[in-house]
Amino acid sequence: MELEDIDQKTLLPPRLAPGDRVGIAAPSGGFDREALLEGCAIIAEMGFEPVIPEGIHAREGYLAGPDKHRAEGIQALLADPGIKAIFCARGGYGTLRILSLLDYPRIRNSPKAVIGFSDITALLYTLYKACGWVTFHGPLATTLPLEDWDSRNALKKALTANEPLQYEIPDGIMIQGGRAQGPLLGGNLATLCHLVGTPFHPSFSGRILFLEDRGEPPYRIDRMLTQMKLAGCFAGIRGVVLGAFTEGAPVEEVIRLVSQCFAGTDIPILGGMAAGHTHPNRVFPLGLPALLDADRSLLEYRMPATAPRENRV
């Protein structure tokens, strides 16, 4: 299976409005029911109607049901015009197994907001690569209860407001100075690395690369960065933003490895973003043009992440 890279025709999802129905998908690992209900209560507080599909609580080992079941579940939500956005229930592992089972031509011209992180990175990147969709690296339905008010508010703003997001990072770490503009793209390092050599092979030429991870010791981070570099994934990138690297390599080790990986380049590299496997986990629209200013510890989007309702595709 080969995917045509159509990301030059980026499509914004329609802006959410109060009362919109928001689907819950489980393309990856099994999840805690109580955490999901708590997350759905927060989605309702945002003004939306959470929709929990029948069969979402299926299990097959560490997965939320068989591959076909998970693929059909999210495909139905992606294709349903009554569902205006999709929160993924959990990451873990499993999204990679269903990427080739989804019907991208069927949904390509009907973008909608898809939100998640961790293993969901594979889905977010592929929807961008295959359909040109702007997607959202942000809290899962089961992690929403752990987020602070600012994170929830930023997420709601990204989905509903006619203004771009801007992040001034008080704890930003300038690894290489400078400014760069381009679509922000990326996510979980391990998941992106697992796409190498597949029909969903990642490429970040002309983009600002965002990376985060959890539980990875230095040698594994080194190995993944090296593999992706040798595979050409980083050729032509314009900048790098590092989110959280928790429960693994110390921050200074991550900085050292990233500095080695991009040695000899003059691209800006900024660390210290509160995004990924951490709380708060700030939302990042993926595929949306942004300005990275490493000297000022600033990431500023150049446009809203959603389109007005009257401009629906």
Secondary structure, DSSP 8 states (H G I E B T S, - for coil): ------TTS-B--B---TT-EEEEE-SSB---HHHHHHHHHHHHHTT-EEE--TTTT--BTTBSS-HHHHHHHHHHHHH-TT--EEEE---SS-HHHHGGGS-HHHHTTS--EEEE-GGGHHHHHHHHHHH-B-EEE---TTTGGGS-HHHHHHHHHHHH-SS--EEE-TT-EEEE--EEEEEEEEEEHHHHHHTTTSTT----TTSEEEEEEES--HHHHHHHHHHHHHTTTTTT--EEEEEEEESSS-HHHHHHHHHHHTTT----EEE----SSSSS---EEESSEEEEETTTTEEEESS-SSB-GGG--
